Amino acid sequence: MCPELRRNFQRSRYSARLKKLAGGLRRFKLTDQYGLSELLEGANLPTPQAIQERLSIASETLPDGMKASELAAVIHNDIIDPSPELSTWREEYSDLPARLASLSPGPEDATEYHRLIFKYLGGLFDYDLSDGKIEREIDSGRQRIDLLFRNSAGEGFWSEINSSPAGPAVYLPFECKNYKNDPATDEFGQLISRLSPVKKMTVGILICRDVGNKRRIIDRCHARLESNERIIYLTDSDLSDMHEFRAKDDLDGMDTVLHNRLEEVLLGAPKP
């Protein structure tokens, strides 16, 4: 996907919200003299309380007998209706958290876990990552990467790490570990062996079910920074949180989850 896709998405989301707002106000023969459009610019939708506060500034213009709180509830309901694009996304990807939770850690479900994570990442980052491959061969077939995506982000977290002084991250290798225990030295060594500035792979992502000793995992990731090798780990919980954000078109919320994991690695300590 082109780098402009995410930016175009954000513009189209804002435009769609403005149309819904205008339509809702028009029903009451009103225009946006309250500055409500300003509340629609961010990733998150405004709360009914935030809308009510704006309406109360010019309460004398409201329809006779209607309170600001009542009109705010109507407008909020108008703008929260999902776009056709978001509705389609929800239909295709809404079951991912439940499917992931149904898989047991261990070798029996390892293949299904691997395939499901591929779909999960493709759904979460459909605006940022492209050309996904499963079991991508590298080094003349001597190694295989569990999942490989091309970093096509034009802005946001993935774009930032691609432009980092630590080196380009045009290609993003993901290793999936459906283990009961925390990933050990061998698993980190496997991912580290994939990273190379020549290959434009300086960031690796280790995906596992859960982490028991978070400090030990962070220490292993942090230790690679001196070699300009950045490793981030993600768990089932992280994927679930990002899915919840994506289902609301909140790309900034997804970025926050990723930034929190990177911050832990950079600072060498769990986030409070």
FIRO-374466 format. One line per 5 residues: number of its first residue (from 1); for each residue x, y, z of C-alpha. Coordinates in pm, 1 decimal. Each point is the difference from the previous one (the first is absolute). Example, Ala and Ser with C-alpha at 12.3 -4.5 7.8 and 13.67 -1.06 7.14 Angstrom:
// FIRO-374466
1	1230.0:-450.0:780.0  137.0:344.0:-66.0
***
This chain:
// FIRO-374466
1	0.0:0.0:0.0  121.0:355.9:-67.1  114.9:221.2:291.4  -290.8:238.0:-63.5  -263.0:-261.6:83.8
6	-6.9:62.7:373.9  -14.3:377.6:-50.1  -280.5:-36.9:-251.8  -186.2:-220.6:243.9  21.8:262.8:273.4
11	-122.1:272.8:-236.1  -291.5:-212.1:-121.2  -90.0:-90.6:359.9  -12.6:368.5:94.8  -204.6:83.6:-309.4
16	-250.3:-275.6:76.9  -37.7:122.7:356.8  -59.8:357.2:-119.1  -278.3:-118.1:-231.7  -168.4:-189.4:282.5
21	30.0:301.3:228.3  -145.8:234.4:-261.2  -287.1:-238.1:-65.9  -80.5:-29.8:367.8  -2.7:375.4:52.1
26	-204.2:56.7:-315.5  -285.5:-205.5:142.5  -40.1:270.4:263.6  57.6:286.6:-247.0  338.5:72.0:155.2
31	350.2:57.3:-132.8  328.3:-56.7:176.8  30.2:328.9:182.1  121.6:-192.2:304.4  339.9:-114.2:-126.1
36	-102.6:-364.7:6.9  206.8:-75.5:-309.5  314.0:66.1:205.2  -90.9:-296.0:220.5  8.5:-235.8:-298.2
41	360.3:58.6:-106.0  164.7:-252.5:232.8  1.5:-378.2:-18.0  -254.6:-36.2:279.2  -360.8:106.9:-26.7
46	-115.5:270.0:242.6  -206.1:-103.7:299.6  -359.8:120.2:42.8  128.3:216.2:286.5  251.9:174.7:-226.7
51	-272.5:68.9:-257.8  -234.2:127.4:270.5  260.9:248.1:122.7  31.4:150.3:-348.2  -376.3:19.3:-45.4
56	-43.0:168.8:337.8  215.8:292.4:-112.5  -287.0:113.6:-224.5  -290.9:-171.9:170.3  -237.8:277.4:-105.9
61	25.3:-127.1:-359.3  -119.6:-350.9:82.6  -348.8:-115.9:-103.0  -275.2:101.1:238.3  -42.6:-245.1:284.2
66	319.8:-195.3:-78.5  282.0:-17.6:249.4  363.3:5.9:-105.0  44.8:-349.4:147.0  -287.2:-137.8:-209.5
71	131.1:144.7:-325.5  352.5:-114.3:86.6  -123.3:-359.4:33.9  -169.2:17.0:-341.4  308.2:144.1:-171.6
76	227.3:-253.6:167.3  -214.1:-286.1:-126.1  10.3:147.8:-350.9  378.2:18.7:-22.6  84.2:-336.0:158.8
81	-160.4:-199.0:-280.4  289.4:-187.2:-164.5  106.9:76.8:-355.2  -54.6:-267.9:-266.6  374.6:-66.3:2.9
86	5.6:-52.4:374.9  -308.5:-221.0:-12.1  172.5:-218.8:-259.6  313.5:-17.0:216.1  -202.9:-105.1:303.0
91	-175.1:-273.1:-196.3  331.2:-147.7:-113.4  206.9:36.0:315.5  -237.1:22.0:297.1  52.1:-363.5:101.3
96	380.1:15.9:24.9  29.7:46.4:380.7  -237.6:-289.3:68.7  180.2:-226.1:-247.7  335.0:83.0:155.1
101	-128.8:-66.8:351.9  -130.3:-339.7:-111.8  348.7:-121.7:-95.5  202.6:-182.0:264.0  368.8:80.7:46.4
106	218.7:-283.6:-119.4  93.6:-189.4:-316.4  -347.9:-136.6:-72.7  -142.4:339.9:-99.3  329.2:153.0:-118.2
111	-81.2:-4.7:-371.5  -348.0:143.0:43.9  143.4:264.6:234.5  257.3:92.7:-262.3  -265.9:44.1:-270.7
116	-233.5:190.4:229.1  268.4:248.4:102.3  67.0:64.3:-368.2  -365.4:94.2:-52.4  -3.6:196.2:326.3
121	294.7:217.3:-105.6  -139.0:46.5:-349.1  -327.5:122.6:146.2  142.8:225.8:268.6  254.2:168.3:-223.1
126	-175.3:-5.8:-334.5  87.0:367.7:-48.5  367.6:-36.3:95.1  135.1:-343.7:-91.0  -21.4:-172.3:-337.2
131	119.9:-295.2:-206.3  -21.1:-244.9:290.7  168.3:-338.1:-34.5  -11.7:-316.4:211.9  323.0:-200.1:42.3
136	203.5:237.6:-216.4  334.0:-148.6:-104.2  316.8:208.9:41.6  373.7:-59.2:-37.9  -30.2:-237.8:-294.9
141	-261.0:-204.9:180.7  213.1:-66.3:307.4  -246.4:183.5:225.0  -371.8:68.2:8.0  -179.1:290.2:161.3
146	-334.4:-90.7:155.6  -171.7:311.5:-136.3  140.9:283.6:-205.5  -171.2:327.0:-89.6  110.9:300.9:-198.0
151	-17.6:325.4:196.7  -215.5:228.2:-217.1  -97.5:245.9:273.0  -8.7:369.3:-85.9  -41.2:112.1:359.6
156	-50.1:-141.8:348.0  206.2:-254.1:192.9  120.0:-215.7:-289.2  102.5:305.1:-199.8  195.6:137.2:295.7
161	206.5:-313.8:51.7  73.1:-17.5:-371.6  154.5:349.4:9.0  191.5:-56.2:325.2  377.7:72.9:9.1
166	41.1:-359.7:120.0  -56.8:-115.2:-356.8  -276.4:-70.6:-251.7  -287.6:-233.1:77.3  -139.6:-44.3:-349.1
171	-61.9:-369.1:68.7  -145.0:-119.7:329.4  60.6:-359.3:114.4  -243.5:-147.9:250.3  71.1:-320.6:192.1
176	-302.8:-174.0:154.7  46.9:-212.9:311.8  -300.9:-196.1:120.5  177.2:-100.2:322.3  -124.0:-47.8:353.6
181	321.7:148.8:139.6  174.4:328.9:-71.6  212.6:12.0:-316.8  355.2:-101.2:87.7  345.8:91.1:-128.1
186	-32.4:-225.7:-306.0  -317.9:173.3:-114.7  162.2:340.9:29.7  310.9:-126.1:-176.2  -214.1:-124.2:-288.3
191	-157.4:341.4:-48.9  330.1:183.9:44.5  154.5:-209.9:-277.6  -259.4:140.3:-241.6  91.3:364.9:62.6
196	239.9:183.4:-226.7  27.0:359.7:-123.8  104.8:-140.5:-337.7  -334.9:-180.2:-23.0  -172.1:315.7:128.5
201	-120.1:-203.4:297.1  104.5:164.0:326.8  -320.2:-60.5:197.4  -134.1:-343.0:93.4  -326.1:-80.6:174.0
206	-38.6:-301.7:224.6  -361.1:-104.7:51.7  -81.9:-230.9:290.5  -304.5:-95.5:201.1  96.1:166.6:327.2
211	300.8:107.8:204.4  59.8:-115.0:355.5  331.5:171.4:70.1  -40.2:329.1:-182.5  325.5:148.2:130.7
216	204.9:-289.6:-137.3  -162.9:31.1:-343.0  59.4:375.5:-6.2  362.7:-47.8:106.1  56.8:-236.3:-293.5
221	-149.4:250.2:-241.9  185.8:293.0:155.5  335.0:-179.1:-23.7  -18.2:6.5:-381.2  -22.0:379.1:-31.3
226	376.8:46.1:0.9  9.2:-207.3:-317.9  -276.0:216.0:-154.7  -234.9:-297.9:18.2  -344.2:90.7:124.5
231	-224.5:-279.4:121.2  -355.0:53.4:119.7  -220.7:-263.9:156.5  -378.8:-14.8:-25.4  -240.3:-226.2:189.5
236	-358.5:-116.9:-41.7  -104.8:289.4:220.3  176.5:254.2:-221.1  -166.3:-142.0:-310.7  -339.4:10.3:169.6
241	50.0:362.3:107.2  103.4:102.9:-350.2  -295.7:-188.2:-149.5  -233.5:198.1:223.0  155.8:325.5:-119.2
246	-5.4:-102.2:-367.2  -366.7:-94.6:25.1  -64.6:364.8:93.3  224.6:141.9:-274.4  235.4:117.2:275.2
251	339.2:-35.4:-168.5  161.6:225.6:259.3  -109.6:-239.9:272.6  173.6:-286.8:-178.7  313.7:210.3:-30.8
256	-8.1:61.4:375.3  12.7:-373.7:71.9  303.3:-36.5:-227.1  170.4:310.6:138.8  -42.5:-134.3:353.4
261	177.8:-323.3:-91.5  280.2:187.1:-177.4  40.5:236.1:294.3  50.5:-295.0:234.0  275.5:-133.2:-224.3
266	173.1:335.5:-44.5  -4.5:82.6:371.4  61.7:-354.4:117.4  -286.8:-9.1:249.9  -370.4:-91.0:1.2
271	-238.1:290.0:-49.3  -164.7:97.0:331.8
***
